[in-house]
Amino acid sequence: EKALRNLRDEWGVNCFRVAMYTEDYNGYCVTDTASRKKLLAKIDTAVKAGRKLGMYVIIDWHILSDGNPNRNKEEAKAFFSEMADKYAGHNNVIYEICNEPQNSDWNGQIKPYAEDVISCIRQYDSSALILVGTNTWSQDIDAVAGNELDDDNVMYVLHFYAGTHKASLRSKLESALNAGVPVFVSECSICDASGNGGIDYDSAQSWLDLLNDRGVSFLAWSLSNKNETSALIQPGCSKTGGWTEDDLSETGRWFRKAIQG
């Protein structure tokens, strides 16, 4: 709560994404029962803090090495059924049902997966916003055009890392938007796609200009003190709120200004 309050009051943040890894880092689908309970408790802490503070919280099924979302589809259905049952009526909760699919065709694999998981959520919550990732680490947003899901409150996910993803991916975003696809950027940063390396300020500014011009929501990766470029907090900082400019990485300072406008 302290962290979210700081982000809301000092940065102007109104949304926080809780990345629930599925397989990586002893994730939800591969860990033991006790660890699962701790992960679920962490989600609950975030949802309650967000609701208290008037902030959105994205519950993110963070597939990564398990690139095809169908690999853990039954676990996803059970997980989102539990989450939707628990948080029905919480109008600050957003569900992101597959972080970054890879080697998974939209029509043949991701869309059918999404239909099954969304039906589980809709049993309990008819109106929650649901975010659906796209193929190639959530870059193939253009594949959705003309092939949207039959649901009135779904958005489609684009991720970018400005040092790697430049004009060609921005063109995909514009094509999708021009075709009427509702797009949400649930993860981005200003370095390369590894989360490390140098910052590409020119590409970052081009992305920010486009997002602001088209009214596209974006979330920065990541609020952590990991020793990598994309971490918003300096590696030596252990504070969980009340960050000063000196506590922030260069990426953190850039995003703070970008979010403040």
LINBELTA-V617710 format. One line per field, one symbol per residue. phi: phi as a letter, one per 30 degrees, with the letter a starting at -180 (. if undefined). psi: psi as a letter, one per 20 degrees, with the letter a starting at -180 (. if undefined). burial: + if it has 16 or more other C-alpha atoms within 10 Angstrom, else -. A space follows every 50 residues. Layout:
phi=???
psi=???
burial=???
//
This chain:
phi=.edddddddccjdbbbccdceccdhhdedbccdddeddddddededdddd ddcibdbcccdcdbddddddebddddddddddddddcejddccccccadb dbhbddddbdddededdddddddcbdbddbcbdbdihhcdddddeibddd adbcbccbcbbddccbeddddddddddddiddcbcdaaaccdddibiddc dddedddddddddcicdbbdcbdacddaddddceedccdclidceddddd dddddeddddi
psi=hgghgghghhhjpjpppoonqghqllrhiiargghghhghhggggggggg ghikqqppoonmqehmhohihkghhgggghggghghjpinjipppoiofn qqkoqghhggghggggghhggihhoiiqpppprrrlllhlhhihpikrqm pilqrqppqqohhgochhhhhgghggghjjpoppniprrjbriijaarpn hghghgggggghhjkpqqpppqnrkqmrhipiqqhjpjqkrkprhhiqrh gghghggghh.
burial=+--+++++--++++++++++++++--+++------+--+---++-+++++ ----++++++++++-+++++--+--++-+++-+++-++--++++++++++ ++-+++--+++-++--++++++-+++-+++++++++++++++++---++- ---++++++++++-++--++-++++++---+++++++++++++-++--++ --++--++--+------++++++++--+++++++--------+---++++ ++++++--+--
//
